[in-house]
Amino acid sequence: MKRYSIIICLSLIIFAFGCKKDFLNSQPLDRYSDEDVFKDSTLTGLFLNNLYAGIPTEFAGTMRDAFTDQLYSSSNLSIYQNTFIASSVPFGIQNAYNSAYITIRRCNILIGNIDRLPASVAYKSRTRDEARFLRALNYAYLINYFGAVPLITKAQDLNENLNVPRTSYQDVVKFIVSETDDINKGQFLAYKYTGANVGRVTIGAALALKSRVLLYAASYDNNWQAAYDASKEVVDIAGKAGYGLFANYETLFHEANDNNLEVIFDHQYKADFQAYHVHHYNLPWGLVPPGPSGLNQPTQNIVNEYEMKNGKLISEAGSGFDPDKPYDNRDPRFYASILYDGSTWLGKKLDLKLGSEYNPTFATLATGYALRKMEEPTFDPLNTSKSYGGGQNYILFRYAEILLNFAEAAFKLGKTEEARRYINQVRRRPSVNMPEIPAGGLTMEKIMHERNIELAFEGTRLWDIRRWKMGPQYLGSVLKGISIIQTGSEPRHYTETTVVQRNFTDRLYLFPIYQAEVEKNPALLPNNTGW
């Protein structure tokens, strides 16, 4: 095989991705050949850390849920309005493809060379399985975006045919499941790490990936038993791995509670690292220095989905909803997730009426809302001595999602009471404490609703809408905001507004592989239906 020049420039990588824990911290290095890297365990470890730095994150730029009814982003208009074409796809789509294959190639290099390393079998096996998981994770993202994609499992030589055709969605799913099963069978990874190894891939992370992938696949092949069994595997090791529901829904995303018992796998961050702009992108003007603000804005659509504290939707009889006091007595997850008119942040009460300090006409919140969930309350962007961001991690898999996966699969298998038990575990988290769904009251609509609320803004909504084939309802509907009107000292009135009228066609159930990539590799044709 052709020798590769491997670049390990961790000074740039670490600052770019803000990796946090000791095992990810390192000194800058020059260029090394593959022979150099795989004859020295330190260099191999640094190469692996490079792979961790590429873990997908929602903390930089437009969030994936801004492709859905949960968030509005002005940079997503072509997606909302179905006006882009394969030759000019939005950057987020193109980057999702490119970034995944960059990481996959690096994983293949490590996997293909690890046996050359003069190290123990246990070390080599653990390192290989970490890379196998990260490769499988990136393939899971790729099939969610694009469906069939090239399945490349070894580092390609420049002298061989690089025009790899696409592998079907179903076969990529089989590959991911096979990889996660082998990782679980081998037991070279731990159930839980401590100290400097916190943040590494665990057996639970592999099983959580399998749970998500098989749940999504079941929406197409109806193999709900496989999805059920995969979620059960995670629940069955919860005691050994220390998994459970963290008591406080809002603070489970804060730095002080990084790596808490609910976290199965996350992207580790360190405070104040360059290009870590989650606050600058998402908090409204006036809470951040002049520049980007309010990029990802919660919509009225998602606000309307938060139940009243009595468990009724705002449109239901007996809910007690007051349109002039629309934010009173709502599901506690609403207050933990969204900054709304009259809410507070870092001790400041937010006036979000258009033209106010926090919603000025030159930097408007088009929806009237800003994102609170996953923002770090100990970090003040206006403190210029800390110019980038807090140190909270981005969670990719958490135990609540597994319970919801389990509930949906159980419901589809007719195990309604079992499904209800898992849904109610999530609803009865101490800080949430929403009324239980009563016996006989669970429907698929309630399961969809609970995923929408519990996992809001965490990047799973697009995948859910697509697999449920609910595009017209949720991707082709009007994106709504709120208009706040006040005359003199009279009470404020709140009126729903149209932010964007969206268009949906079936081609949006998958994104296209962008034209420049197709031109490099004609074997990718035909493109996805409608593109």
C-alpha positions in Angstrom: 0.0 0.0 0.0 1.1 3.5 -0.7 2.7 5.3 2.2 0.7 8.2 3.6 1.9 11.5 5.0 0.0 11.9 8.2 -0.4 15.3 9.6 -0.9 15.6 13.4 -1.1 19.3 14.1 -2.8 19.1 17.4 -2.2 22.7 18.4 -4.6 23.7 15.7 -7.0 20.8 16.2 -7.3 21.3 19.9 -8.0 25.0 19.6 -10.4 24.5 16.8 -12.5 21.9 18.5 -11.9 22.8 22.1 -11.3 19.2 23.3 -11.2 19.2 27.0 -9.9 16.2 28.9 -6.2 15.4 29.7 -6.1 12.5 27.2 -7.0 15.0 24.4 -4.4 17.6 25.4 -1.0 17.6 23.7 1.8 19.6 22.3 2.1 20.6 18.7 3.8 18.1 16.3 5.2 18.3 12.8 4.6 15.8 10.0 5.1 12.1 10.6 4.9 9.2 8.2 2.7 6.3 8.9 5.8 4.3 9.8 6.7 6.9 12.5 3.2 7.1 13.9 2.6 3.3 14.2 5.8 2.4 15.8 5.3 4.8 18.7 2.2 4.4 21.0 2.4 8.1 22.0 2.1 9.2 18.4 -0.6 6.7 17.7 -2.5 8.0 20.7 -2.3 11.6 19.3 -3.5 10.3 16.0 -6.5 8.8 17.7 -7.1 12.1 19.6 -7.3 13.8 16.2 -10.3 11.5 15.4 -12.0 12.6 18.6 -11.6 16.2 17.7 -13.7 15.5 14.6 -16.8 14.3 16.5 -19.9 16.1 15.2 -21.1 18.9 17.3 -23.9 21.4 17.3 -21.8 24.1 19.0 -20.5 26.0 15.9 -22.8 27.7 13.5 -26.2 26.7 12.2 -27.7 23.8 14.2 -29.2 20.8 12.5 -32.6 21.4 14.1 -32.6 24.7 12.1 -33.5 22.3 9.2 -36.8 21.6 11.1 -39.7 23.2 12.8 -37.8 23.7 16.0 -35.4 26.5 15.0 -35.2 29.3 12.6 -31.9 30.5 11.0 -31.6 33.2 8.4 -28.9 31.1 6.8 -31.3 28.3 6.0 -33.8 30.1 3.8 -33.0 28.0 0.7 -33.7 24.8 2.7 -36.9 26.1 4.2 -38.1 27.2 0.7 -36.8 24.2 -1.2 -34.9 26.5 -3.6 -31.4 25.0 -3.5 -30.0 22.5 -6.1 -27.3 19.8 -5.9 -24.8 22.2 -7.5 -25.3 24.8 -4.7 -26.2 23.0 -1.6 -26.0 24.9 1.7 -22.6 24.7 3.4 -23.9 22.6 6.3 -24.9 19.8 3.9 -21.7 19.8 2.0 -19.6 20.0 5.2 -21.6 17.1 6.7 -20.4 14.9 3.8 -16.9 16.1 3.6 -16.2 16.1 7.3 -17.6 12.6 7.7 -15.3 11.1 5.0 -12.3 12.9 6.3 -12.8 11.3 9.7 -13.7 7.9 8.1 -10.4 8.0 6.1 -8.4 8.7 9.2 -10.2 5.9 11.1 -9.4 3.5 8.2 -5.7 4.5 8.4 -5.6 3.8 12.1 -7.5 0.5 11.9 -5.4 -0.7 9.0 -2.1 0.0 10.7 -2.7 -0.5 14.4 -1.3 -4.1 14.4 2.1 -2.7 13.5 2.3 -0.9 16.8 4.7 -2.4 19.4 2.2 -2.3 22.2 0.0 -4.7 24.2 -2.9 -6.5 22.6 -5.2 -4.8 25.0 -4.0 -1.3 24.0 -4.2 -2.0 20.3 -7.6 -3.6 20.6 -9.0 -0.7 22.6 -7.6 1.8 20.2 -8.9 -0.1 17.2 -12.4 -0.3 18.7 -12.5 3.4 19.5 -11.7 4.1 15.8 -14.3 1.6 14.7 -16.9 3.3 16.8 -16.0 6.8 15.4 -16.1 5.4 11.9 -19.6 3.9 12.5 -20.8 7.1 14.1 -19.9 9.1 11.0 -21.6 6.5 8.7 -24.7 6.9 10.9 -24.7 10.6 10.2 -24.1 10.1 6.5 -27.0 7.7 6.0 -29.3 10.0 7.9 -28.4 12.9 5.6 -28.0 11.1 2.3 -29.3 7.5 2.4 -27.1 5.3 0.3 -23.4 6.3 0.5 -20.0 4.7 -0.4 -19.1 2.3 2.4 -15.3 2.5 2.5 -13.6 0.3 5.2 -10.0 0.6 4.3 -7.6 3.5 3.5 -7.6 3.8 -0.3 -4.4 3.8 -2.3 -4.1 6.6 -4.8 -3.3 4.0 -7.4 -6.6 2.1 -7.0 -10.0 2.9 -8.3 -11.3 5.7 -6.0 -14.8 5.8 -7.7 -16.6 3.8 -5.1 -20.3 3.3 -5.7 -23.0 3.9 -3.1 -23.9 1.1 -0.7 -27.6 0.9 0.2 -29.0 2.4 3.5 -29.9 -1.1 4.7 -26.4 -2.5 4.1 -24.7 0.4 5.9 -27.0 -0.1 8.8 -25.9 -3.8 8.9 -22.3 -2.7 8.8 -22.8 -0.3 11.8 -24.7 -2.9 13.8 -21.9 -5.5 13.1 -19.3 -3.1 14.2 -21.1 -2.2 17.5 -21.8 -5.9 18.2 -18.1 -6.7 17.7 -17.1 -3.9 20.0 -19.6 -5.2 22.7 -18.4 -8.8 22.2 -14.7 -8.0 22.4 -15.1 -6.0 25.7 -11.9 -4.1 25.1 -13.6 -0.9 25.9 -14.7 0.0 29.4 -18.3 0.5 30.6 -17.1 3.6 32.4 -13.9 5.6 32.4 -12.5 7.8 35.2 -9.8 10.5 35.4 -7.9 11.4 32.2 -9.8 8.8 30.2 -13.3 10.3 30.7 -14.7 11.1 27.3 -13.4 8.0 25.5 -15.7 5.7 23.7 -17.3 3.1 26.0 -19.3 -0.1 25.4 -22.4 1.9 26.3 -21.7 4.4 23.5 -21.4 1.6 21.0 -24.7 0.1 22.1 -26.4 3.6 22.2 -25.4 4.1 18.6 -26.8 0.7 17.7 -30.1 1.6 19.5 -30.5 4.9 17.5 -29.5 3.3 14.2 -31.9 0.4 14.5 -34.8 2.6 15.7 -34.4 4.8 12.7 -34.0 1.7 10.4 -37.2 0.2 11.8 -39.2 3.1 10.5 -38.3 1.7 7.0 -38.0 -2.0 7.5 -40.5 -2.5 10.4 -37.9 -4.5 12.3 -39.1 -3.1 15.6 -37.9 -6.2 17.5 -34.3 -5.4 16.6 -34.8 -1.8 17.7 -36.4 -3.0 21.0 -33.6 -5.5 21.7 -30.9 -2.8 21.0 -32.4 -0.4 23.4 -32.8 -3.1 26.0 -29.1 -3.9 25.8 -28.4 -0.3 26.9 -30.9 -0.5 29.7 -29.6 -3.8 30.8 -26.1 -2.4 31.4 -27.3 0.8 33.0 -26.3 -0.4 36.5 -22.8 -1.5 35.4 -22.2 1.7 33.4 -23.9 4.0 36.0 -26.6 5.3 33.6 -29.7 7.0 34.8 -31.7 10.2 34.5 -30.0 13.3 35.9 -32.3 15.0 38.4 -32.1 18.5 36.9 -33.0 18.8 33.3 -31.5 22.2 32.7 -28.3 21.8 34.5 -27.4 18.4 33.0 -26.1 20.4 30.0 -23.9 22.7 32.2 -20.2 22.4 32.7 -20.5 21.7 36.4 -22.3 18.5 35.5 -20.3 17.4 32.5 -20.1 13.6 32.3 -23.0 13.1 34.7 -24.9 9.8 34.9 -27.2 10.5 32.0 -24.4 11.1 29.5 -23.5 8.1 27.4 -21.2 9.9 24.9 -20.3 13.5 24.3 -17.9 15.8 22.6 -15.5 17.1 25.3 -14.8 20.9 25.5 -12.6 23.2 27.4 -13.5 26.8 28.3 -12.2 29.7 26.3 -11.0 27.7 23.3 -11.0 29.5 20.0 -13.9 28.8 17.5 -16.1 27.7 20.4 -18.9 30.2 19.8 -22.1 28.6 21.0 -23.0 31.7 23.1 -22.0 34.2 20.4 -24.1 32.4 17.8 -27.2 31.8 19.9 -27.7 34.4 22.6 -29.5 37.6 21.6 -27.9 41.0 20.9 -27.0 42.8 24.1 -25.9 39.6 25.8 -22.9 39.1 23.5 -20.4 41.5 22.1 -21.3 43.1 18.7 -21.2 40.4 16.0 -23.1 37.2 15.5 -26.1 36.8 17.7 -29.4 34.8 17.7 -28.3 32.6 14.8 -30.5 29.7 15.9 -33.9 30.9 17.2 -36.6 28.7 18.7 -39.8 29.0 16.8 -43.4 29.5 18.0 -44.0 26.0 16.6 -41.9 24.4 19.3 -43.1 26.8 22.0 -46.7 25.7 21.3 -45.7 22.1 21.8 -44.7 22.6 25.4 -47.6 21.4 27.6 -49.1 23.3 30.4 -47.9 22.1 33.8 -51.2 20.1 34.2 -50.2 18.0 31.2 -52.6 19.5 28.6 -51.5 21.1 25.4 -52.3 24.8 25.2 -55.1 24.1 22.6 -56.9 21.5 24.9 -60.0 22.4 26.9 -59.1 22.9 30.5 -55.5 23.7 29.9 -55.7 27.0 31.6 -53.6 28.7 28.9 -53.9 32.5 28.9 -52.8 34.0 25.6 -51.9 37.3 27.4 -49.7 35.3 29.8 -48.5 32.6 27.4 -45.4 31.6 29.4 -47.1 30.9 32.7 -47.4 27.4 34.1 -45.7 25.5 31.3 -43.7 22.3 31.2 -40.5 23.0 33.2 -38.4 21.9 30.1 -39.7 25.1 28.4 -38.1 27.4 30.9 -34.9 25.3 30.8 -34.7 25.5 27.0 -35.9 28.9 25.7 -35.3 32.5 26.4 -38.6 34.3 26.1 -40.0 37.8 26.8 -39.7 38.4 30.6 -37.2 35.5 31.2 -33.8 36.2 32.8 -30.3 35.4 31.9 -27.3 36.2 34.1 -29.5 38.3 36.3 -30.8 40.4 33.4 -34.6 40.4 32.6 -35.0 40.2 28.9 -37.3 42.5 27.1 -37.8 40.9 23.7 -40.2 43.4 22.2 -38.9 44.5 18.8 -36.8 47.6 19.2 -35.7 46.7 22.7 -32.1 46.3 24.0 -32.2 42.6 23.5 -34.2 42.6 20.2 -33.0 45.7 18.3 -34.2 46.4 14.8 -30.7 46.0 13.4 -30.3 42.5 14.9 -33.8 41.1 15.3 -35.0 37.9 16.8 -37.3 37.1 13.9 -39.2 34.5 16.1 -39.1 36.6 19.3 -37.1 33.8 21.1 -33.5 32.8 21.8 -31.9 29.6 22.8 -31.2 28.8 26.5 -30.7 25.1 26.4 -27.0 24.0 26.4 -25.8 27.6 27.2 -23.4 27.8 30.0 -24.6 30.2 32.8 -21.2 30.7 34.4 -19.8 32.2 31.2 -20.4 35.8 30.3 -19.5 36.6 26.7 -19.3 40.3 27.6 -16.3 39.5 29.9 -13.6 40.0 27.2 -11.0 38.2 29.4 -12.9 35.0 28.4 -13.6 35.6 24.8 -14.8 32.3 23.4 -17.1 30.1 25.4 -17.9 28.1 28.5 -16.6 24.6 29.0 -19.8 22.6 28.7 -19.7 19.5 26.6 -21.9 18.7 23.7 -23.9 15.5 24.4 -24.4 13.1 21.5 -26.1 10.3 23.4 -27.9 10.4 26.7 -29.9 7.9 28.7 -33.3 9.7 28.2 -33.0 9.1 24.4 -32.5 5.4 25.0 -35.7 5.3 27.1 -37.6 7.1 24.4 -36.1 4.7 21.8 -37.2 1.8 23.9 -40.7 3.2 24.4 -41.3 3.7 20.7 -40.1 0.2 19.7 -42.1 -1.3 22.5 -45.2 0.6 21.4 -44.8 -0.6 17.8 -44.6 -4.2 19.1 -47.8 -3.8 21.0 -46.1 -3.6 24.4 -48.1 -0.4 25.2 -47.8 -0.5 29.0 -44.1 -1.1 28.9 -43.7 1.8 26.5 -45.8 4.0 28.8 -43.5 3.1 31.7 -40.4 4.4 29.9 -42.1 7.5 28.7 -43.3 8.3 32.2 -39.8 7.8 33.6 -38.7 10.7 31.4 -41.7 12.8 32.2 -41.2 12.2 36.0 -37.6 13.4 36.2 -37.6 15.3 39.5 -37.0 18.8 38.0 -39.7 18.1 35.3 -42.3 16.2 37.2 -45.0 16.3 34.5 -48.2 14.3 34.9 -47.9 10.7 33.9 -49.6 9.5 30.7 -52.4 7.3 32.2 -53.0 3.7 31.4 -54.6 3.4 28.0 -53.6 7.0 27.1 -50.4 6.4 25.2 -50.5 7.0 21.4 -47.8 7.3 18.7 -48.6 11.0 18.7 -47.7 11.3 22.3 -44.4 9.4 21.7 -43.6 11.8 18.9 -44.5 14.8 21.1 -42.3 13.6 24.0 -39.2 13.1 21.7 -39.9 16.6 20.3 -39.8 18.2 23.8 -37.3 16.1 25.6 -34.7 16.1 22.8 -35.4 19.7 21.6 -32.4 21.4 19.9 -30.2 18.3 20.3 -30.1 17.4 16.6 -32.4 14.5 16.3 -35.6 16.2 15.1 -34.8 16.1 11.4 -34.1 12.4 11.5 -37.4 11.8 13.4 -39.5 13.8 11.0 -38.0 12.1 8.0 -38.4 8.5 9.2 -42.0 9.2 10.4 -42.7 10.6 6.9 -44.1 13.8 8.5 -42.4 16.2 6.1 -45.5 18.0 4.9 -46.7 18.6 8.5 -43.4 19.7 10.1 -41.0 20.7 7.3 -43.6 22.2 4.9 -45.5 24.1 7.5 -45.3 27.8 8.3 -42.4 28.7 10.7 -44.0 30.9 13.3 -42.8 33.6 15.7 -44.4 35.9 18.2 -45.2 39.6 17.9 -45.2 41.6 21.2 -47.4 44.6 21.3 -47.6 47.1 24.1 -49.3 50.5 24.3 -48.0 52.8 27.1 -48.2 51.0 30.4 -50.9 48.6 29.3 -50.3 44.9 29.5 -48.4 43.3 26.7 -50.2 41.3 24.0 -48.7 38.4 22.1 -49.7 37.5 18.6 -48.4 34.7 16.4 -46.7 35.8 13.2 -45.4 34.1 10.0 -41.6 34.1 9.9 -41.2 31.9 6.8 -43.7 30.1 4.6 -41.9 26.9 3.8 -42.2 24.5 0.8 -41.8 20.8 1.1 -41.5 18.1 -1.5 -40.6 14.4 -1.1 -37.1 15.0 -2.4 -36.3 16.7 1.0 -36.6 13.4 2.8 -32.9 13.0 1.7 -30.4 15.7 0.9 -28.5 15.4 -2.4 -24.9 14.4 -2.7 -23.5 17.7 -4.0 -22.6 18.2 -7.6 -18.8 18.8 -7.1 -18.5 15.4 -5.4 -20.5 13.7 -8.1 -18.2 15.2 -10.8 -15.2 13.7 -8.9 -16.9 10.3 -8.6 -19.6 9.6 -11.3 -20.2 6.2 -9.6 -22.3 8.2 -7.0 -25.1 8.6 -9.6 -28.0 8.4 -9.8 -28.4 11.0 -7.1 -31.2 10.8 -4.6 -34.8 10.9 -5.9 -35.8 14.4 -7.1 -32.2 15.7 -7.3 
